[in-house]
Amino acid sequence: MAPEKENNQVLRIIHPICCGLDVHKRFVSACILKTLPDGSIEVEVREFETFTDDLIALREWLIEKDCPIVAMESTGVYWQPIHNILEGYVEVILVNARHIKNVPGRKTDVSDSRWLAELLRVGLLRASYIPPKQVRFWRELVRLRQKHVKTLADYKKRVQKLFESANIKLDNVVSDLFGETGRQIMRLLLETPKPSLEEVRVCAKGKLKKKVEELYRSICGFFEEHHRFLLHSLLSIIETLEKEIGIMDIRIKEVMRHHEDLIERLKGIPGVSEVSARAIWAEVGPDLRSFSNERALASWAGVCPGNNESGGKRISGKSPVKKHPLRSVLIEVSWAATRKKGTYYAAKYRQLRARRGPKKAIGAIAHKILKAVYFIIKEGQEYRELGANHLKQINRERLLTKIKEEAERLGYKVVAA
């Protein structure tokens, strides 16, 4: 292919040889740009299918062309097979699709791959965080467990809905429908068409022994064979999901067994349980080398405000990160932290809630917790609780400083008693 002349005066060339990949489900368009000594560029475009042998051919082609770096869009999960093949052979830059949107009008797969290569050539691409392979395995385990937990909650709601349709008001009496008493009564409903008061008395446990008659009244509805069949099906799925969650917990603990010390330090943060500590650890990874500081980590996780300013006016402060698994975990942890009495996070939440509302206040607490996570992992520090009086002390010092300045302005001097 004939070399093309190019003006290199405005943008400096960072990567003389680079490749852009436009990734799809069935095929990949690859464009290699090579800068020649006279300043012109040589362009070579090829198309590969996404079967493993074709992707290996892509890798061998890149190595043959001495291409050390590749850029591709993070389109769904289709980038992962390519990354599996290229990892360890060439440097892979994964970029957000909205950051490199091509000019519409004459857009094709080949032009997209070349556009990626041109941006990479002059260093205009910002790489997304790709954790090491082991951390990616942790992520998959933790995220699958979270999906099981959400699915389990959905099926429990369906049981409650089924009971409402059959005039069963068991959840009006028991605080936890799937506690020991609730489960015993559900088994009783499956086995006995019309349970007696004595049978209900046997099922009652703990404080609910005093509410046997109320429990009996709550299950006197229209629970027929149809409802019994549906309840049996729902309980079978619930038991299977609970068993799977237990298996996932064992597996997650096994693969993270070499990091128990760090997990324990993360559990020192108010609101962070062992499950959430392992979820946080799986999302951020073991070293945080890809994040220059705690602000970069907060921006990546979407727990800090975004910037959108034009004409000197701030248009919006919403974070561009709409959904992030780590953000979901941090929000749950933050709600738990605000319920810990005598802690800094609880006091700070109450202070912010009065001015900003509960949602923005909980987002700010998530930001602060993530900063603590950053220093615990990166610097090896222990969490230090400031206490609920920390904010009062800061406000006291600010108030005293303001009083002193006002007194000096009026010609007086404030002396401590």
Sequence and secondary structure as in RCSB ss.txt:
>XXXX:A:sequence
MAPEKENNQVLRIIHPICCGLDVHKRFVSACILKTLPDGSIEVEVREFETFTDDLIALREWLIEKDCPIVAMEST
GVYWQPIHNILEGYVEVILVNARHIKNVPGRKTDVSDSRWLAELLRVGLLRASYIPPKQVRFWRELVRLRQKHVK
TLADYKKRVQKLFESANIKLDNVVSDLFGETGRQIMRLLLETPKPSLEEVRVCAKGKLKKKVEELYRSICGFFEE
HHRFLLHSLLSIIETLEKEIGIMDIRIKEVMRHHEDLIERLKGIPGVSEVSARAIWAEVGPDLRSFSNERALASW
AGVCPGNNESGGKRISGKSPVKKHPLRSVLIEVSWAATRKKGTYYAAKYRQLRARRGPKKAIGAIAHKILKAVYF
IIKEGQEYRELGANHLKQINRERLLTKIKEEAERLGYKVVAA
>XXXX:A:secstr
   B    SSS  S SEEEEEEE SSEEEEEEEEE TTS EEEEEEEEESSHHHHHHHHHHHHHTT  EEEEE  
TTTHHHHHHHHTTTSEEEEE GGGS   TTS  HHHHHHHHHHHHHTT         HHHHHHHHHHHHHHHHHH
HHHHHHHHHHHHHHHTT  GGGT S TTSHHHHHHHHHHHH SS  HHHHHHH  GGGGGGHHHHHHHT S   H
HHHHHHHHHHHHHHHHHHHHHHHHHHHHHHTGGGHHHHHHHHTSTT  HHHHHHHHHHH SS TT SSHHHHHHH
HT S    EETTEE     S    HHHHHHHHHHHHHHTSTT HHHHHHHHHHHHH HHHHHHHHHHHHHHHHHH
HHHS        TTHHHHHHHHHHHHHHHHHHHHTT      
